[in-house]
Amino acid sequence: MATLVPAHGGRLKPLMLSGEEKKRKMAQAMSLMKVKMTSRETSDLIMMAIGAFSPLDGFMKQSDYESVVETMHLADGTLWPIPITLSVSLTEADKIVEGQEIALFDAESDELMGTMIVQEKYRYDRKREAEKVFRTSDEAHPGVAKVYAQKDVLLGGPVSALSEGEYPEKFSGTYARPAETRAIFEERGWSTVAAFQVRNPIHRSHEYCTKIALEVSDGLFIHPLVGKLKHDDIPAEVRMQCYEVLLENYYPKDRVVLKVYPMEMRYGGPREAVLHAIIRQNFGCSHMIIGRDHAGVGKYYGPFDAQNIFNEFDESELAIKPLKIDWTFWCYKCEGMASLKTCPHEAKDRCLISGTELRRMLASGELPPKEFGRPEVLQILMDYYKNLNE
C-alpha cells in the first residue's frame, strides 16, 4: 500500500466550514464588522481553507509574524518562511476589540469569504519584512510593493472559511484540494511524487526537469499557480491550454497528474521556494523540483539561491525533499536538452531557455525556435500574443 509523506505539522488542517455549520456562520457574519481583504489576503484565506497552508489556523499573531520574518519559523519552532497576514487601517483597528469576531470579504468581488476571531492587533515594520523576506527593500519588486501597500495594523487570530471564490467552478476538473490529490496518489499506488511548481507555459527546460523527476519517482504532479500574477505574465486560461496539449502529446498519461491551486504569486525567490515545498508536502508530494531561479523575478536573486536555502535548516524539518536541477539548455552538439552537469560543450553551442526570453519573442511577434518549446505550445502562445496586439 502506498504511503505518502505526512502533512506539514503532522496532519492536514482544512478550515472550510460545510453544511449547517457553514449556513449558521454565514448568517451570523451578516451582523459582524466587515473587513475587506486584498486579492493576496483572499488567496491566502483560500489556501488555509483547503488545508494547503497546514498547520496554520489563521492569520499570524505577532509572535509568529516576528519569528517567521527573522528565523523562517513559527513561534513554536515549525518551519515557515513567509508571513501570512491580514492588514487593516488604523481607523478600522480602533473599532476592533481583541476577542471580537469580524467578517472577511474579498475587496474585488465583495464576496463573504470567512470570519475571524481577532486575538491580536499589532503594528509592524514593512521595510524590515521586505528586507528579511524578499532580500530587498526595492519597491520595484512586486512582492515588496504589495507589502508596502498593506495597511498599518495587522490582525492575528483563527479563521473559519466560507468560500473558495471562483476557483472550483472556473477550473472545474483541474482545481483540487490537498485531501483530493492525496486520494489520487494513493489510488495510483504512488509513494514518491515529484511536484513541479509553474506559473508560465512549460518550455523545453521545464519539460526536461520534469522528465528527470519522472525517472526517479512513481509519478509527477504538475501544479500550476492560478492566483493573481504580474501584469505581463500569461493568463491562467492560456497556460492551461498549453499544459493540456503538452501532456496529451509528450507525457505518459498514467504517470502525471495536472491540478491547479489558488495562491497568489509573491515572487519571493528562496523563501517562496520553501513555501512552495511546504504546500506540495501538504498535497502529498515527497519531492519538489527546484530549478534555476525558482520563484524569482528580475535580478533580485542568484540562479541557485532557491536551492541553497534548503541547506539553511535541518532536513528533518521538512518531509518533502528538493530535487535540485542544474542550469538546463538545448545543446546543438549534444542534439538535445542537457545541463551543466552533463554537457561538455561551450556556451556558444547552447541555446539558453527562459520564460522571460520566451515572452519577449512572443510579444514582438517572433516565432521562438523549436529548441524553446513544442510546436503545439508555441502556436497557442503565438495566437494569444497576436490577439493581444491587435
ROSE-23048 format. One record per residue (C-alpha): residue number from 1; x, y, z. Coordinates in pm, 1 decimal. Example, Ala and Ser with C-alpha at 12.3 -4.5 7.8 and 13.67 -1.06 7.14 Angstrom:
BEGIN
GUPA   i        X        Y        Z
GUPA   1   1230.0   -450.0    780.0
GUPA   2   1367.0   -106.0    714.0
***
This chain:
BEGIN
GUPA   i        X        Y        Z
GUPA   1      0.0      0.0      0.0
GUPA   2    128.1    347.6    -90.0
GUPA   3    249.0    560.3    198.8
GUPA   4    253.2    933.7    135.0
GUPA   5    451.5   1189.8    330.4
GUPA   6    264.0   1342.2    625.0
GUPA   7    120.0   1691.5    602.2
GUPA   8    343.4   1968.3    733.4
GUPA   9    298.8   1978.7   1110.0
GUPA  10    160.5   1625.2   1117.3
GUPA  11   -190.3   1649.1    974.9
GUPA  12   -397.1   1845.4    726.6
GUPA  13   -591.5   2134.1    880.9
GUPA  14   -854.6   2248.3    629.7
GUPA  15  -1054.6   2540.4    767.7
GUPA  16  -1355.0   2533.6    533.3
GUPA  17  -1690.9   2501.5    704.8
GUPA  18  -1970.4   2296.2    548.8
GUPA  19  -2334.1   2201.0    593.1
GUPA  20  -2539.9   2352.1    874.2
GUPA  21  -2230.7   2494.2   1044.9
GUPA  22  -2149.8   2692.9    731.5
GUPA  23  -2508.7   2819.1    697.4
GUPA  24  -2513.5   2937.7   1059.0
GUPA  25  -2178.8   3112.1   1026.0
GUPA  26  -2280.6   3286.5    702.0
GUPA  27  -2598.4   3416.5    863.2
GUPA  28  -2407.5   3529.5   1170.4
GUPA  29  -2145.2   3705.7    954.9
GUPA  30  -2404.1   3949.3    823.1
GUPA  31  -2414.6   4118.3   1163.1
GUPA  32  -2036.1   4132.9   1211.1
GUPA  33  -1798.9   4418.6   1131.5
GUPA  34  -1698.4   4393.0    765.6
GUPA  35  -1327.3   4390.2    672.2
GUPA  36  -1225.4   4391.4    306.8
GUPA  37   -926.5   4180.7    203.4
GUPA  38   -681.7   4233.9    -82.7
GUPA  39   -654.2   3967.9   -353.2
GUPA  40   -345.8   3825.7   -181.6
GUPA  41   -517.2   3806.0    156.7
GUPA  42   -818.0   3638.6     -6.8
GUPA  43   -597.8   3380.1   -178.5
GUPA  44   -415.5   3312.7    149.4
GUPA  45   -750.8   3254.1    322.3
GUPA  46   -849.5   3008.4     48.1
GUPA  47   -516.5   2827.7     88.1
GUPA  48   -592.2   2791.5    459.5
GUPA  49   -947.5   2685.2    375.3
GUPA  50   -834.2   2386.4    170.5
GUPA  51   -555.2   2284.2    409.3
GUPA  52   -273.4   2384.0    174.9
GUPA  53   -126.6   2611.1    445.2
GUPA  54   -135.3   2343.2    717.0
GUPA  55    -60.8   2376.3   1006.1
GUPA  56   -179.5   2741.0   1009.2
GUPA  57   -521.5   2801.3   1161.9
GUPA  58   -548.4   3170.5   1075.2
GUPA  59   -365.2   3492.7   1003.8
GUPA  60    -47.3   3522.0   1208.9
GUPA  61    -32.3   3672.5   1554.2
GUPA  62    264.7   3891.4   1643.9
GUPA  63    487.0   3619.5   1793.0
GUPA  64    451.4   3403.5   1479.8
GUPA  65    488.0   3701.4   1246.3
GUPA  66    811.4   3824.9   1403.7
GUPA  67    958.4   3475.8   1433.5
GUPA  68    883.0   3399.5   1067.1
GUPA  69   1033.7   3728.8    947.0
GUPA  70   1351.9   3677.6   1149.4
GUPA  71   1404.1   3299.9   1153.2
GUPA  72   1171.2   3134.8    897.9
GUPA  73    999.8   2950.4   1183.4
GUPA  74    671.3   2989.2   1368.5
GUPA  75    694.2   3073.9   1737.4
GUPA  76    660.5   2702.1   1821.1
GUPA  77    964.0   2617.7   1603.7
GUPA  78    777.2   2485.5   1297.3
GUPA  79    944.8   2577.3    969.1
GUPA  80    750.8   2851.3    787.7
GUPA  81    923.7   3101.5    554.3
GUPA  82    676.0   3380.8    470.0
GUPA  83    431.9   3580.2    687.5
GUPA  84     63.0   3513.9    624.3
GUPA  85   -103.5   3832.9    743.2
GUPA  86   -416.4   4046.8    727.8
GUPA  87   -385.1   4425.5    746.8
GUPA  88   -636.1   4697.8    833.7
GUPA  89   -616.7   5074.0    866.2
GUPA  90   -566.3   5248.5   1199.8
GUPA  91   -926.9   5365.7   1182.3
GUPA  92  -1053.3   5010.7   1133.9
GUPA  93   -823.9   4876.1   1406.0
GUPA  94   -957.6   5129.7   1654.5
GUPA  95  -1308.5   4987.9   1600.7
GUPA  96  -1198.8   4629.6   1673.6
GUPA  97  -1170.5   4488.7   2025.0
GUPA  98   -944.8   4188.9   2080.3
GUPA  99  -1165.3   3880.6   2107.8
GUPA 100  -1416.2   4024.4   1859.2
GUPA 101  -1525.9   3825.1   1553.6
GUPA 102  -1519.0   4001.8   1216.3
GUPA 103  -1645.5   3912.9    868.8
GUPA 104  -1387.9   3886.6    588.0
GUPA 105  -1491.7   3998.8    239.3
GUPA 106  -1294.6   3998.4    -84.2
GUPA 107  -1247.0   4363.2   -185.8
GUPA 108  -1277.4   4293.3   -558.6
GUPA 109  -1587.0   4070.8   -565.6
GUPA 110  -1739.3   4180.3   -231.8
GUPA 111  -1797.9   3811.5   -156.6
GUPA 112  -1807.2   3688.1    201.6
GUPA 113  -1500.3   3463.2    232.2
GUPA 114  -1490.8   3382.5    602.9
GUPA 115  -1482.3   3508.6    958.4
GUPA 116  -1200.4   3568.6   1203.7
GUPA 117  -1169.8   3596.1   1580.5
GUPA 118   -925.5   3882.6   1633.2
GUPA 119   -696.0   3770.2   1913.2
GUPA 120   -434.7   4038.6   1849.4
GUPA 121   -381.6   4363.3   1660.1
GUPA 122    -28.5   4494.6   1623.0
GUPA 123    197.4   4734.8   1432.8
GUPA 124    486.3   4612.7   1220.1
GUPA 125    785.2   4729.4   1015.3
GUPA 126    717.7   4693.0    641.5
GUPA 127   1076.8   4765.1    536.8
GUPA 128   1216.3   4507.9    779.7
GUPA 129    974.8   4246.8    647.4
GUPA 130   1072.4   4326.3    288.3
GUPA 131   1446.4   4308.5    356.1
GUPA 132   1422.9   3982.5    551.2
GUPA 133   1166.4   3800.0    338.7
GUPA 134   1245.2   3929.9    -11.4
GUPA 135   1611.8   4021.0     46.9
GUPA 136   1542.1   4368.9    -90.3
GUPA 137   1354.6   4684.4      7.4
GUPA 138   1316.4   4790.8   -356.9
GUPA 139    951.4   4870.8   -423.4
GUPA 140   1002.4   4776.0   -790.2
GUPA 141    997.9   4415.4   -665.5
GUPA 142    630.1   4308.0   -699.9
GUPA 143    625.3   4124.6   -367.1
GUPA 144    782.5   4416.7   -182.7
GUPA 145    535.6   4656.7   -345.4
GUPA 146    245.6   4456.4   -202.0
GUPA 147    396.6   4462.4    147.0
GUPA 148    441.9   4840.7    122.4
GUPA 149     78.6   4873.8      6.3
GUPA 150    -51.0   4696.4    318.1
GUPA 151   -232.4   4895.5    584.0
GUPA 152    -81.3   4997.2    916.8
GUPA 153   -211.6   4731.3   1158.2
GUPA 154   -201.9   4352.5   1134.7
GUPA 155   -477.6   4135.0   1280.9
GUPA 156   -396.5   3789.5   1414.3
GUPA 157   -628.2   3505.1   1502.8
GUPA 158   -808.0   3189.7   1382.8
GUPA 159  -1033.6   3194.2   1077.7
GUPA 160  -1336.7   2999.3    958.1
GUPA 161  -1351.7   2980.4    578.5
GUPA 162  -1682.2   3004.3    394.0
GUPA 163  -1584.9   3022.8     26.8
GUPA 164  -1316.2   2921.4   -221.9
GUPA 165  -1416.4   3200.8   -457.1
GUPA 166  -1447.2   3132.9   -827.1
GUPA 167  -1174.7   2868.7   -844.0
GUPA 168  -1376.3   2542.9   -811.4
GUPA 169  -1612.1   2647.5  -1092.4
GUPA 170  -1364.2   2833.5  -1312.5
GUPA 171  -1115.5   2544.9  -1305.3
GUPA 172  -1365.0   2261.2  -1283.5
GUPA 173  -1184.5   1929.7  -1328.9
GUPA 174   -838.6   2068.1  -1251.4
GUPA 175   -891.1   2251.1   -920.7
GUPA 176   -805.5   2018.1   -631.5
GUPA 177   -759.3   2033.8   -256.6
GUPA 178   -476.5   1851.6    -72.5
GUPA 179   -706.9   1574.3     55.3
GUPA 180   -817.8   1512.1   -304.0
GUPA 181   -470.1   1488.8   -456.0
GUPA 182   -359.9   1261.8   -173.7
GUPA 183   -651.2   1032.6   -258.4
GUPA 184   -548.6   1033.4   -626.4
GUPA 185   -186.7    945.3   -545.1
GUPA 186   -293.5    669.0   -305.9
GUPA 187   -534.1    524.3   -561.6
GUPA 188   -249.9    508.5   -813.5
GUPA 189    -21.2    342.1   -560.1
GUPA 190    232.3    622.6   -562.0
GUPA 191    465.8    678.8   -265.4
GUPA 192    720.0    907.8   -430.2
GUPA 193    558.3   1202.7   -607.1
GUPA 194    761.7   1486.6   -758.9
GUPA 195    590.5   1826.5   -771.7
GUPA 196    653.6   2089.6  -1035.7
GUPA 197    553.0   2445.6   -949.2
GUPA 198    481.2   2650.5  -1260.0
GUPA 199    344.1   2996.5  -1337.0
GUPA 200    449.0   3006.6  -1705.1
GUPA 201    384.0   2780.6  -2003.0
GUPA 202    612.9   2477.9  -1989.0
GUPA 203    913.7   2529.5  -2217.6
GUPA 204   1183.2   2276.5  -2304.6
GUPA 205   1390.5   2334.4  -1990.2
GUPA 206   1081.2   2282.0  -1774.5
GUPA 207    995.4   1966.9  -1966.3
GUPA 208   1347.1   1833.2  -1923.4
GUPA 209   1336.5   1893.8  -1546.1
GUPA 210   1002.3   1717.5  -1510.1
GUPA 211   1121.1   1416.4  -1707.5
GUPA 212   1430.6   1384.5  -1490.8
GUPA 213   1186.6   1372.9  -1196.8
GUPA 214    973.4   1109.5  -1370.6
GUPA 215   1279.3    885.0  -1398.1
GUPA 216   1319.5    874.7  -1019.1
GUPA 217    959.0    899.4   -892.5
GUPA 218    638.4    698.5   -906.1
GUPA 219    456.0    997.6  -1050.2
GUPA 220    474.6   1364.3  -1146.7
GUPA 221    243.9   1633.3  -1011.0
GUPA 222    228.9   1938.6  -1237.7
GUPA 223     78.8   2208.8  -1018.9
GUPA 224     23.7   2549.6  -1182.2
GUPA 225    -48.6   2852.9   -970.1
GUPA 226   -366.3   3028.7  -1088.9
GUPA 227   -391.4   3314.2   -838.8
GUPA 228   -301.0   3669.4   -938.5
GUPA 229     29.7   3721.0  -1122.9
GUPA 230    228.8   4015.0  -1258.9
GUPA 231     62.8   4217.4  -1535.5
GUPA 232    291.0   4071.7  -1805.4
GUPA 233    252.7   3706.2  -1704.5
GUPA 234     44.8   3482.2  -1931.0
GUPA 235   -316.9   3429.4  -1810.8
GUPA 236   -413.2   3100.7  -1649.5
GUPA 237   -663.4   3008.9  -1922.1
GUPA 238   -394.6   3028.8  -2192.1
GUPA 239   -142.0   2843.4  -1980.3
GUPA 240   -390.7   2563.5  -1916.0
GUPA 241   -430.1   2510.3  -2290.6
GUPA 242    -51.3   2483.8  -2315.5
GUPA 243    -24.5   2232.6  -2030.6
GUPA 244   -303.1   2014.2  -2163.8
GUPA 245   -170.1   1991.0  -2519.1
GUPA 246    179.4   1918.5  -2389.6
GUPA 247     63.2   1640.4  -2157.4
GUPA 248   -154.9   1492.5  -2431.2
GUPA 249    134.3   1460.3  -2673.4
GUPA 250    457.0   1427.2  -2475.8
GUPA 251    395.0   1265.1  -2135.2
GUPA 252    279.4    918.1  -2020.5
GUPA 253    -83.9    967.5  -1918.3
GUPA 254    -77.7    722.6  -1627.3
GUPA 255    220.7    886.6  -1455.7
GUPA 256    125.3   1255.1  -1449.8
GUPA 257   -141.9   1447.7  -1258.1
GUPA 258   -226.3   1808.5  -1352.2
GUPA 259   -411.3   2017.2  -1092.7
GUPA 260   -418.5   2389.9  -1013.8
GUPA 261   -408.9   2582.7   -686.4
GUPA 262   -529.6   2932.7   -592.8
GUPA 263   -230.3   3105.4   -434.0
GUPA 264   -118.2   3449.8   -544.3
GUPA 265    245.7   3470.8   -650.8
GUPA 266    479.7   3669.2   -426.0
GUPA 267    796.9   3635.4   -640.5
GUPA 268    985.7   3572.9   -317.2
GUPA 269   1266.6   3362.0   -463.3
GUPA 270   1436.0   3144.5   -197.8
GUPA 271   1178.5   3185.0     79.4
GUPA 272    891.3   3129.0   -160.2
GUPA 273   1061.7   2810.4   -280.7
GUPA 274   1039.3   2677.6     75.6
GUPA 275    673.5   2780.6     95.9
GUPA 276    607.2   2604.3   -235.9
GUPA 277    767.7   2289.8    -94.2
GUPA 278    556.0   2301.5    223.7
GUPA 279    241.5   2341.8     13.8
GUPA 280    333.9   2040.9   -204.7
GUPA 281    405.7   1831.5    102.3
GUPA 282     52.3   1909.6    215.1
GUPA 283    -74.2   1798.4   -126.9
GUPA 284    105.3   1465.0    -75.1
GUPA 285    432.9   1507.5   -263.0
GUPA 286    763.3   1360.4   -148.0
GUPA 287    984.4   1573.1   -373.9
GUPA 288    981.0   1924.2   -518.5
GUPA 289   1164.0   2020.2   -836.5
GUPA 290   1377.6   2329.2   -772.9
GUPA 291   1544.0   2455.6  -1087.8
GUPA 292   1714.5   2780.0  -1183.7
GUPA 293   1574.8   3099.7  -1026.3
GUPA 294   1272.2   2930.9   -871.9
GUPA 295   1000.9   3188.4   -784.8
GUPA 296   1237.7   3469.5   -878.8
GUPA 297   1183.7   3797.0  -1056.1
GUPA 298   1426.5   4035.2  -1223.8
GUPA 299   1782.4   4020.0  -1089.2
GUPA 300   1699.0   4009.0   -718.7
GUPA 301   1819.4   3651.4   -661.3
GUPA 302   2108.0   3436.4   -776.8
GUPA 303   2017.7   3149.9  -1010.5
GUPA 304   2052.5   2886.5   -737.3
GUPA 305   1960.7   3081.3   -421.7
GUPA 306   1629.9   2893.3   -409.8
GUPA 307   1821.4   2563.6   -394.9
GUPA 308   2076.4   2680.2   -140.2
GUPA 309   1813.1   2795.1    111.0
GUPA 310   1723.7   2430.8    176.2
GUPA 311   2069.7   2395.7    333.5
GUPA 312   1984.4   2663.7    592.2
GUPA 313   1758.6   2443.5    804.5
GUPA 314   1770.0   2085.1    926.6
GUPA 315   1633.9   1842.3    668.6
GUPA 316   1422.3   1677.7    939.9
GUPA 317   1207.5   1993.9    948.5
GUPA 318   1056.8   1914.9    609.7
GUPA 319    937.0   1573.5    491.9
GUPA 320    939.9   1677.8    126.6
GUPA 321   1285.1   1690.3    -31.7
GUPA 322   1413.8   1924.7   -303.9
GUPA 323   1517.4   1782.8   -640.1
GUPA 324   1788.7   2034.5   -724.8
GUPA 325   1839.3   2050.3  -1100.1
GUPA 326   2124.7   2241.1  -1261.0
GUPA 327   2101.7   2501.6  -1535.0
GUPA 328   1943.5   2330.7  -1837.8
GUPA 329   1958.1   2425.7  -2205.8
GUPA 330   1946.7   2291.1  -2558.5
GUPA 331   2290.2   2187.0  -2679.9
GUPA 332   2336.2   2187.2  -3055.9
GUPA 333   2630.9   1946.7  -3033.1
GUPA 334   2452.0   1708.3  -2795.3
GUPA 335   2146.2   1749.4  -3021.0
GUPA 336   1911.9   1769.5  -2725.3
GUPA 337   1847.8   1903.4  -2378.4
GUPA 338   2137.2   1893.6  -2133.7
GUPA 339   2263.9   2058.0  -1816.4
GUPA 340   2591.7   2193.3  -1683.1
GUPA 341   2637.9   1854.4  -1514.3
GUPA 342   2600.3   1651.8  -1834.8
GUPA 343   2717.6   1870.2  -2125.2
GUPA 344   3089.7   1911.6  -2206.2
GUPA 345   3042.6   2176.9  -2475.9
GUPA 346   3095.9   2552.1  -2480.4
GUPA 347   2848.6   2833.2  -2423.1
GUPA 348   2833.8   2912.5  -2796.0
GUPA 349   2692.9   2563.9  -2857.7
GUPA 350   2398.8   2617.9  -2621.9
GUPA 351   2055.4   2774.8  -2656.0
GUPA 352   1965.2   2911.6  -2311.7
GUPA 353   1591.7   2891.8  -2249.0
GUPA 354   1399.8   3117.9  -2012.8
GUPA 355   1039.3   3225.1  -1963.4
GUPA 356   1144.9   3590.4  -1983.9
GUPA 357   1310.2   3545.9  -2323.1
GUPA 358   1017.5   3336.0  -2445.8
GUPA 359    772.0   3613.5  -2354.0
GUPA 360    994.1   3874.4  -2518.8
GUPA 361    998.8   3687.8  -2850.2
GUPA 362    626.8   3617.8  -2843.9
GUPA 363    540.8   3978.9  -2756.8
GUPA 364    744.2   4102.8  -3053.1
GUPA 365    573.4   3860.4  -3292.2
GUPA 366    886.3   3648.6  -3328.1
GUPA 367    830.4   3272.1  -3351.4
GUPA 368   1055.4   3107.3  -3091.4
GUPA 369   1283.7   2833.9  -3226.1
GUPA 370   1192.2   2469.5  -3177.1
GUPA 371   1459.5   2447.4  -2907.7
GUPA 372   1239.1   2668.6  -2687.5
GUPA 373    922.0   2464.6  -2686.3
GUPA 374    696.5   2210.2  -2851.4
GUPA 375    526.3   2338.8  -3168.9
GUPA 376    172.4   2288.4  -3033.2
GUPA 377    252.9   2501.8  -2728.0
GUPA 378    428.7   2773.4  -2926.4
GUPA 379    130.6   2800.1  -3163.1
GUPA 380   -111.7   2857.3  -2873.4
GUPA 381    117.3   3129.0  -2740.3
GUPA 382    166.9   3292.5  -3081.3
GUPA 383   -211.6   3309.1  -3125.6
GUPA 384   -253.4   3461.3  -2778.7
GUPA 385      5.8   3734.2  -2837.5
GUPA 386   -127.9   3804.8  -3184.7
GUPA 387   -477.2   3864.8  -3043.7
GUPA 388   -326.7   4072.3  -2762.4
GUPA 389   -154.7   4303.6  -3007.2
GUPA 390   -448.0   4350.4  -3244.9
***
